[in-house]
Amino acid sequence: MQKEITGPMELLKDDGTLTGEGWARKPWWNYDRRKVRASWHRIKEWDYYAVISQDGGYGLTVTMSDLSFAALVAVCWVDFKAGTYKQLDTIRLMTRGRMGFPPSSKSGDLYFSDKKMTVKFEIRDNKRILSVDAPSFESPYGDRGLKARLVLQQDPDMDSMVIATSWAENRRAFYYNQKINCMPAEGTVTMGTRIFTFASEGSFGCLDWGRGNWTYKNTWYWGSASGTVDGKSLGWNIGYGFSDRSPASENILFYEGKGHKLDQVTFVFDGNDFMKPWKFTSNDGRFELDFEPALDRESYFNLGLISSIQHQVFGWYTGTVTLDDGTVIALDRFPGFAEEVRNRW
């Protein structure tokens, strides 16, 4: 079943359950944190950006999250060609929603600053502006300090992947999420004396915007890519593993700004060695790709009852994807990432 939502509605009823479950091309649901019927520590909010230079073979990811018991902010530099990465993160305890995450992905700024880094997300005139100043960042090249300013252009008419689903064991627990792919990106990332340029012709960003009332223990699988093939924009969002997905999956292709909905996609990989080749296959034969890892961005933290084990693997997709009209697009070493994340939060 793939229930598409096509018009605006409140996300939550007065009892805290979802008004309507399914997927959408636009963020039709109106999120109001005050309507969440859960203990404060169950509410999770985040904005995550990944920007990759298809030509340069490098990228930057920036995370701001308020998990209620703590805020986690992270910046990570990835180098596909060298097969290396470097991450700097910081934690602020007991934020309890005070980070000020906006209720909509369409407007509102985010700002965080401490001794390790200053991060700002701004939205201006269909542009998403990412600013980072992390003086203590140690690059994989031996340089110290990272400064970045990247501008992502979002066409207001382009489709995105939006989903609202609940958990079968607790219908007040919900996952409300928007993924925006294929945003042309330009700007620079400076590490020490090294300057890395992102040009909009070959650099693209994606946004993972999430708000929800989560159950305690979950595992998710997520994959994403954005770029061009023969001068046409192409990208996708794939994922599963948590919440009841019977109303809809979050699997979709994006081609020239138009979404082409997929049904079920399966990740096949070796959980003991994430650097071995992966395979992706769909029940309708429309997403058949091999994945060659370049690096495993491994992250782990354990605060007792709270823990997270993350393997975000960056690399290259090769194979075929099929649009709604049956058009088959062949891909050869198309850059992107795929991940397994296990959380107790």
MARDO-719825 format. One record per residue (C-alpha): residue in three letters; y negated, x negated, z negated; chain. Coordinates in Angstrom, 1 decimal, decimal comma. Each point is the difference from the previous one (the first is absolute). Layout:
BEGIN
[r ALA; [Y; X; Z]; A]
...
# end
This chain:
BEGIN
[r MET; [0,0; 0,0; 0,0]; A]
[r GLN; [-3,5; -1,3; 0,9]; A]
[r LYS; [-2,7; 2,4; -1,3]; A]
[r GLU; [-3,4; -0,9; 1,4]; A]
[r ILE; [-3,1; 1,0; -2,0]; A]
[r THR; [-2,8; 0,8; 2,4]; A]
[r GLY; [-2,9; 1,2; -2,2]; A]
[r PRO; [-1,8; -0,7; -3,3]; A]
[r MET; [1,5; 1,1; -3,4]; A]
[r GLU; [0,0; -1,0; -3,6]; A]
[r LEU; [2,6; -2,6; -0,8]; A]
[r LEU; [1,1; 1,4; -3,3]; A]
[r LYS; [0,4; 3,5; -1,5]; A]
[r ASP; [-1,2; 0,7; -3,5]; A]
[r ASP; [3,5; -0,8; -1,3]; A]
[r GLY; [-0,1; -3,4; 1,5]; A]
[r THR; [2,5; 0,6; 2,8]; A]
[r LEU; [-0,9; -0,6; 3,7]; A]
[r THR; [-1,6; 2,8; 1,8]; A]
[r GLY; [1,7; -0,9; 3,3]; A]
[r GLU; [2,4; -2,9; 0,7]; A]
[r GLY; [0,3; -1,7; 3,4]; A]
[r TRP; [-1,7; -2,5; 2,2]; A]
[r ALA; [-3,4; 0,1; 1,9]; A]
[r ARG; [-2,0; -2,1; 2,4]; A]
[r LYS; [-3,1; 0,4; -2,1]; A]
[r PRO; [-0,5; 0,0; -3,8]; A]
[r TRP; [-0,2; 3,7; -0,3]; A]
[r TRP; [1,0; 0,2; -3,7]; A]
[r ASN; [-2,8; -0,1; -2,5]; A]
[r TYR; [1,0; -2,2; -3,0]; A]
[r ASP; [-1,5; 0,7; -3,4]; A]
[r ARG; [1,3; -2,3; -2,8]; A]
[r ARG; [-1,0; 2,6; -2,6]; A]
[r LYS; [2,7; 2,3; 1,4]; A]
[r VAL; [2,9; -2,4; -0,6]; A]
[r ARG; [2,3; 1,3; -2,7]; A]
[r ALA; [1,4; -3,2; -1,4]; A]
[r SER; [-0,5; -2,6; -2,7]; A]
[r TRP; [-2,7; -2,4; 0,8]; A]
[r HIS; [2,3; -2,9; 0,7]; A]
[r ARG; [1,9; 1,8; 2,8]; A]
[r ILE; [-3,0; 0,1; 2,3]; A]
[r LYS; [-0,1; -2,7; 2,6]; A]
[r GLU; [-2,9; -0,7; 2,5]; A]
[r TRP; [-0,4; -2,8; 2,5]; A]
[r ASP; [-1,6; -1,3; 3,2]; A]
[r TYR; [1,7; -2,7; 1,9]; A]
[r TYR; [-1,1; -1,7; 3,2]; A]
[r ALA; [1,9; -2,4; 2,3]; A]
[r VAL; [-1,9; -1,7; 2,8]; A]
[r ILE; [2,0; -2,1; 2,5]; A]
[r SER; [-1,2; -2,1; 2,9]; A]
[r GLN; [2,5; 0,7; 2,8]; A]
[r ASP; [-1,2; -3,1; 1,8]; A]
[r GLY; [-0,5; -2,4; -2,9]; A]
[r GLY; [3,2; 0,8; -1,8]; A]
[r TYR; [-1,7; 0,4; -3,4]; A]
[r GLY; [-1,2; 2,8; -2,3]; A]
[r LEU; [-1,5; 1,1; -3,2]; A]
[r THR; [1,1; 2,7; -2,4]; A]
[r VAL; [-2,2; 1,4; -2,7]; A]
[r THR; [1,2; 2,5; -2,7]; A]
[r MET; [-2,0; 2,0; -2,6]; A]
[r SER; [2,1; 2,2; -2,2]; A]
[r ASP; [-0,4; 2,0; -3,2]; A]
[r LEU; [3,5; 0,6; -1,5]; A]
[r SER; [-1,6; 1,5; -3,1]; A]
[r PHE; [1,6; -2,4; -2,4]; A]
[r ALA; [-1,6; -2,8; 2,0]; A]
[r ALA; [-2,0; -0,8; 3,1]; A]
[r LEU; [1,5; -2,5; 2,4]; A]
[r VAL; [-2,2; -1,7; 2,5]; A]
[r ALA; [1,5; -2,5; 2,5]; A]
[r VAL; [-1,0; -2,0; 3,0]; A]
[r CYS; [2,6; -1,7; 2,2]; A]
[r TRP; [-0,3; -2,3; 3,0]; A]
[r VAL; [3,0; -0,1; 2,4]; A]
[r ASP; [0,7; -2,5; 2,8]; A]
[r PHE; [2,7; 1,2; 2,4]; A]
[r LYS; [0,2; -3,3; 1,9]; A]
[r ALA; [0,3; -2,2; -3,0]; A]
[r GLY; [2,2; 2,5; -1,8]; A]
[r THR; [-2,0; -0,2; -3,2]; A]
[r TYR; [-2,2; 2,1; -2,2]; A]
[r LYS; [-2,2; -0,3; -3,1]; A]
[r GLN; [-1,0; 2,8; -2,4]; A]
[r LEU; [-2,4; 0,4; -2,8]; A]
[r ASP; [0,1; 3,0; -2,2]; A]
[r THR; [-1,6; 1,2; -3,3]; A]
[r ILE; [0,8; 2,7; -2,4]; A]
[r ARG; [-2,3; 2,1; -2,2]; A]
[r LEU; [1,9; 1,9; -2,7]; A]
[r MET; [-0,4; 3,7; -1,0]; A]
[r THR; [-2,3; 1,1; 2,7]; A]
[r ARG; [1,2; 3,6; -0,2]; A]
[r GLY; [-1,6; 1,1; 3,2]; A]
[r ARG; [-3,4; -1,6; -0,7]; A]
[r MET; [0,0; -2,2; 3,1]; A]
[r GLY; [-1,8; 2,8; 1,8]; A]
[r PHE; [2,3; 0,6; 2,9]; A]
[r PRO; [-1,6; 2,7; 2,3]; A]
[r PRO; [1,9; 3,2; 0,5]; A]
[r SER; [-0,2; -0,3; 3,8]; A]
[r SER; [0,9; -2,7; 2,5]; A]
[r LYS; [-3,0; 0,9; 2,1]; A]
[r SER; [-2,8; -1,1; -2,3]; A]
[r GLY; [-0,7; -1,9; -3,2]; A]
[r ASP; [-0,2; -3,7; -0,9]; A]
[r LEU; [2,2; -2,0; -2,3]; A]
[r TYR; [-1,1; -3,1; -1,9]; A]
[r PHE; [1,8; -2,4; -2,3]; A]
[r SER; [-1,1; -3,3; -1,6]; A]
[r ASP; [1,2; -2,4; -2,6]; A]
[r LYS; [0,3; -3,8; -0,4]; A]
[r LYS; [2,6; -0,3; 2,7]; A]
[r MET; [-1,5; 2,1; 2,8]; A]
[r THR; [-2,4; 2,5; 1,3]; A]
[r VAL; [1,3; 2,7; 2,4]; A]
[r LYS; [-1,9; 2,8; 1,7]; A]
[r PHE; [1,1; 2,7; 2,3]; A]
[r GLU; [-2,8; 2,0; 1,8]; A]
[r ILE; [-0,1; 2,7; 2,6]; A]
[r ARG; [-3,0; 0,2; 2,3]; A]
[r ASP; [-0,3; 1,8; 3,4]; A]
[r ASN; [3,7; 0,0; 0,9]; A]
[r LYS; [0,4; -3,5; -1,2]; A]
[r ARG; [2,0; -1,3; -2,9]; A]
[r ILE; [-1,5; -3,2; -1,4]; A]
[r LEU; [2,2; -2,3; -2,2]; A]
[r SER; [-1,7; -2,7; -2,0]; A]
[r VAL; [1,7; -2,6; -2,1]; A]
[r ASP; [-1,2; -3,0; -2,0]; A]
[r ALA; [2,8; -1,8; -1,9]; A]
[r PRO; [-1,2; -3,5; -1,1]; A]
[r SER; [3,2; -0,9; -1,7]; A]
[r PHE; [2,2; 0,9; 3,0]; A]
[r GLU; [2,2; -2,9; 1,0]; A]
[r SER; [0,9; 0,2; 3,7]; A]
[r PRO; [3,3; -1,1; 1,5]; A]
[r TYR; [-1,9; -2,8; 1,7]; A]
[r GLY; [-1,3; -1,7; -3,2]; A]
[r ASP; [-3,4; 1,6; 0,2]; A]
[r ARG; [-1,6; 1,7; -3,0]; A]
[r GLY; [-2,0; 3,3; 0,1]; A]
[r LEU; [0,2; 2,9; 2,3]; A]
[r LYS; [-2,8; 2,1; 1,4]; A]
[r ALA; [0,5; 2,8; 2,5]; A]
[r ARG; [-1,9; 2,7; 1,7]; A]
[r LEU; [1,9; 2,2; 2,4]; A]
[r VAL; [-1,2; 3,1; 1,8]; A]
[r LEU; [2,5; 2,6; 1,1]; A]
[r GLN; [-1,1; 2,5; 2,6]; A]
[r GLN; [1,6; 3,5; -0,5]; A]
[r ASP; [-0,3; 2,4; 2,9]; A]
[r PRO; [-0,6; 3,4; -1,8]; A]
[r ASP; [2,2; 1,8; 2,7]; A]
[r MET; [3,0; -2,3; -0,4]; A]
[r ASP; [3,2; 1,4; -1,7]; A]
[r SER; [1,3; -1,4; -3,2]; A]
[r MET; [3,1; 0,6; -2,1]; A]
[r VAL; [-0,6; 2,3; -3,1]; A]
[r ILE; [2,7; 1,3; -2,2]; A]
[r ALA; [0,3; 2,1; -3,1]; A]
[r THR; [3,4; 0,3; -1,6]; A]
[r SER; [1,4; 0,5; -3,5]; A]
[r TRP; [3,1; -1,1; -2,0]; A]
[r ALA; [3,0; 2,3; -0,2]; A]
[r GLU; [0,4; -0,8; -3,7]; A]
[r ASN; [-3,6; 0,7; -0,8]; A]
[r ARG; [-2,1; 2,1; 2,4]; A]
[r ARG; [-3,2; -0,9; -1,8]; A]
[r ALA; [0,6; -3,6; 1,0]; A]
[r PHE; [-1,5; -0,6; 3,4]; A]
[r TYR; [-0,8; -2,6; 2,7]; A]
[r TYR; [-3,1; 0,5; 2,0]; A]
[r ASN; [-0,6; -2,8; 2,5]; A]
[r GLN; [-1,9; -0,8; 3,2]; A]
[r LYS; [0,8; -2,9; 2,3]; A]
[r ILE; [-2,5; -1,0; 2,6]; A]
[r ASN; [1,1; -2,5; 2,6]; A]
[r CYS; [-1,4; -1,8; 3,0]; A]
[r MET; [-3,6; -0,4; -1,2]; A]
[r PRO; [-1,6; -2,9; 1,9]; A]
[r ALA; [-1,2; -2,7; -2,4]; A]
[r GLU; [-2,5; -2,7; 0,2]; A]
[r GLY; [-1,4; -2,5; -2,4]; A]
[r THR; [0,9; -3,3; -1,7]; A]
[r VAL; [2,1; -1,3; -2,8]; A]
[r THR; [-1,2; -3,4; -1,4]; A]
[r MET; [2,2; -2,2; -2,2]; A]
[r GLY; [-1,7; -3,2; -0,9]; A]
[r THR; [-1,3; -1,5; 3,2]; A]
[r ARG; [2,4; 2,0; 2,2]; A]
[r ILE; [-1,2; 3,1; 1,7]; A]
[r PHE; [2,4; 2,6; 1,5]; A]
[r THR; [-1,5; 2,4; 2,5]; A]
[r PHE; [1,1; 3,6; 0,6]; A]
[r ALA; [-1,1; 1,3; 3,4]; A]
[r SER; [0,2; 3,8; 0,7]; A]
[r GLU; [1,9; -0,5; 3,3]; A]
[r GLY; [3,1; -1,4; -1,8]; A]
[r SER; [-0,4; 0,8; -3,7]; A]
[r PHE; [0,9; 3,3; -1,6]; A]
[r GLY; [0,0; 1,4; -3,5]; A]
[r CYS; [1,9; 2,7; -1,8]; A]
[r LEU; [-0,8; 2,0; -3,1]; A]
[r ASP; [2,5; 1,2; -2,6]; A]
[r TRP; [-1,8; 2,6; -2,1]; A]
[r GLY; [2,0; 1,6; -2,8]; A]
[r ARG; [-0,6; 2,4; -2,9]; A]
[r GLY; [2,8; 1,5; -2,0]; A]
[r ASN; [1,9; 1,0; -3,2]; A]
[r TRP; [3,0; -2,2; 0,1]; A]
[r THR; [3,4; 0,1; -1,7]; A]
[r TYR; [0,9; -3,1; -2,0]; A]
[r LYS; [2,6; -1,8; 2,2]; A]
[r ASN; [-0,3; -0,2; 3,8]; A]
[r THR; [1,0; -2,1; 2,9]; A]
[r TRP; [-1,8; 0,2; 3,3]; A]
[r TYR; [0,3; -1,4; 3,5]; A]
[r TRP; [-3,1; -0,3; 2,2]; A]
[r GLY; [-0,7; -1,6; 3,4]; A]
[r SER; [-3,2; -0,2; 2,0]; A]
[r ALA; [-1,4; -1,6; 3,1]; A]
[r SER; [-3,2; 0,2; 2,1]; A]
[r GLY; [-0,9; -1,7; 3,2]; A]
[r THR; [-0,1; 0,3; 3,8]; A]
[r VAL; [2,6; 0,1; 2,8]; A]
[r ASP; [-1,3; -0,4; 3,6]; A]
[r GLY; [-3,5; 0,7; -1,3]; A]
[r LYS; [0,9; 3,2; -1,7]; A]
[r SER; [-0,1; 0,5; -3,8]; A]
[r LEU; [3,3; 0,5; -1,7]; A]
[r GLY; [1,1; 0,2; -3,6]; A]
[r TRP; [2,3; 1,8; -2,4]; A]
[r ASN; [0,6; 1,0; -3,5]; A]
[r ILE; [3,6; 0,3; -1,3]; A]
[r GLY; [1,3; 0,6; -3,5]; A]
[r TYR; [2,2; 1,8; -2,5]; A]
[r GLY; [1,9; -0,4; -3,2]; A]
[r PHE; [-1,8; 2,1; -2,6]; A]
[r SER; [-1,1; 3,7; -0,4]; A]
[r ASP; [1,7; 2,9; 1,7]; A]
[r ARG; [-0,6; -0,6; 3,8]; A]
[r SER; [1,6; 3,3; 1,1]; A]
[r PRO; [-3,5; 1,4; 1,0]; A]
[r ALA; [-0,9; -3,0; 2,1]; A]
[r SER; [0,5; -3,7; 0,6]; A]
[r GLU; [-2,8; -2,5; 0,3]; A]
[r ASN; [1,4; -1,6; 3,1]; A]
[r ILE; [-2,4; 0,0; 3,0]; A]
[r LEU; [-1,1; -2,0; 3,0]; A]
[r PHE; [-3,7; -0,4; 1,0]; A]
[r TYR; [-0,8; -0,5; 3,6]; A]
[r GLU; [-3,6; -0,1; 1,2]; A]
[r GLY; [-1,1; 1,9; -3,1]; A]
[r LYS; [2,6; 2,8; 0,3]; A]
[r GLY; [2,8; 0,5; -2,5]; A]
[r HIS; [3,6; 0,4; 1,3]; A]
[r LYS; [2,1; 1,4; -2,9]; A]
[r LEU; [3,4; -1,5; -0,7]; A]
[r ASP; [2,7; 1,5; -2,1]; A]
[r GLN; [2,2; -2,4; -2,1]; A]
[r VAL; [-0,1; -3,8; 0,2]; A]
[r THR; [2,5; -2,3; -1,8]; A]
[r PHE; [-0,7; -3,5; -1,2]; A]
[r VAL; [3,0; -2,4; 0,3]; A]
[r PHE; [-0,4; -3,3; -1,9]; A]
[r ASP; [1,6; -2,4; -2,4]; A]
[r GLY; [-1,4; 0,7; -3,5]; A]
[r ASN; [1,3; -3,4; -1,1]; A]
[r ASP; [-1,9; -1,9; 2,7]; A]
[r PHE; [-3,1; 1,7; 1,4]; A]
[r MET; [-0,5; -2,8; 2,5]; A]
[r LYS; [3,1; 1,0; 2,0]; A]
[r PRO; [-0,7; 2,1; 3,0]; A]
[r TRP; [-0,7; 3,7; -0,6]; A]
[r LYS; [0,8; 3,0; 2,2]; A]
[r PHE; [-1,7; 3,4; 0,3]; A]
[r THR; [1,7; 3,0; 1,5]; A]
[r SER; [-0,8; 3,7; 0,3]; A]
[r ASN; [2,1; 3,1; 0,1]; A]
[r ASP; [-1,6; 1,1; 3,2]; A]
[r GLY; [0,1; -3,4; 1,7]; A]
[r ARG; [-3,7; -0,3; 0,3]; A]
[r PHE; [-0,5; -3,0; -2,3]; A]
[r GLU; [2,4; -2,8; 0,7]; A]
[r LEU; [-1,3; -3,4; -1,0]; A]
[r ASP; [1,2; -3,3; -1,3]; A]
[r PHE; [-2,3; -1,9; -2,5]; A]
[r GLU; [-0,2; -3,7; -0,3]; A]
[r PRO; [-1,5; -1,1; -3,3]; A]
[r ALA; [-2,7; -2,7; -0,2]; A]
[r LEU; [-0,6; 0,1; -3,8]; A]
[r ASP; [0,9; 2,0; -3,0]; A]
[r ARG; [-3,0; 0,8; -2,2]; A]
[r GLU; [1,9; 0,3; -3,2]; A]
[r SER; [-1,7; 1,3; -3,1]; A]
[r TYR; [1,3; 0,8; -3,4]; A]
[r PHE; [-1,5; 1,0; -3,3]; A]
[r ASN; [1,6; 1,3; -3,2]; A]
[r LEU; [-1,9; 1,5; -2,9]; A]
[r GLY; [3,0; 1,2; -1,9]; A]
[r LEU; [0,5; 3,7; 0,8]; A]
[r ILE; [-2,2; -0,6; 3,1]; A]
[r SER; [1,2; -2,2; 2,9]; A]
[r SER; [-0,2; -0,4; 3,8]; A]
[r ILE; [2,1; -2,0; 2,4]; A]
[r GLN; [-1,5; -0,2; 3,4]; A]
[r HIS; [1,2; -1,5; 3,3]; A]
[r GLN; [-2,6; 0,5; 2,7]; A]
[r VAL; [1,4; -1,8; 3,0]; A]
[r PHE; [-2,3; -0,9; 2,9]; A]
[r GLY; [1,4; -0,8; 3,4]; A]
[r TRP; [0,6; 1,2; 3,6]; A]
[r TYR; [1,5; 3,2; 1,4]; A]
[r THR; [1,9; 0,0; 3,3]; A]
[r GLY; [1,6; 3,0; 1,7]; A]
[r THR; [-1,1; 3,5; 1,2]; A]
[r VAL; [-1,9; 3,0; -1,3]; A]
[r THR; [-0,2; 3,3; 1,8]; A]
[r LEU; [-3,0; 2,4; 0,1]; A]
[r ASP; [0,2; 3,8; -0,1]; A]
[r ASP; [0,0; 0,3; 3,8]; A]
[r GLY; [3,0; -2,4; 0,3]; A]
[r THR; [-2,0; -3,1; 1,0]; A]
[r VAL; [1,8; -3,1; -1,2]; A]
[r ILE; [-2,1; -3,0; -1,1]; A]
[r ALA; [1,7; -3,4; -0,2]; A]
[r LEU; [-1,2; -2,4; -2,7]; A]
[r ASP; [0,4; -3,7; -0,2]; A]
[r ARG; [-0,9; -1,7; -3,3]; A]
[r PHE; [-2,5; 2,6; -1,1]; A]
[r PRO; [-1,5; -1,0; -3,4]; A]
[r GLY; [0,3; 2,2; -3,1]; A]
[r PHE; [1,7; 0,2; -3,3]; A]
[r ALA; [2,7; 1,9; -1,9]; A]
[r GLU; [0,7; 0,1; -3,7]; A]
[r GLU; [2,2; 1,0; -2,9]; A]
[r VAL; [-1,7; 0,8; -3,3]; A]
[r ARG; [1,8; 0,9; -3,2]; A]
[r ASN; [-2,3; 1,3; -2,7]; A]
[r ARG; [0,3; 1,1; -3,6]; A]
[r TRP; [-3,4; 1,4; -0,8]; A]
# end
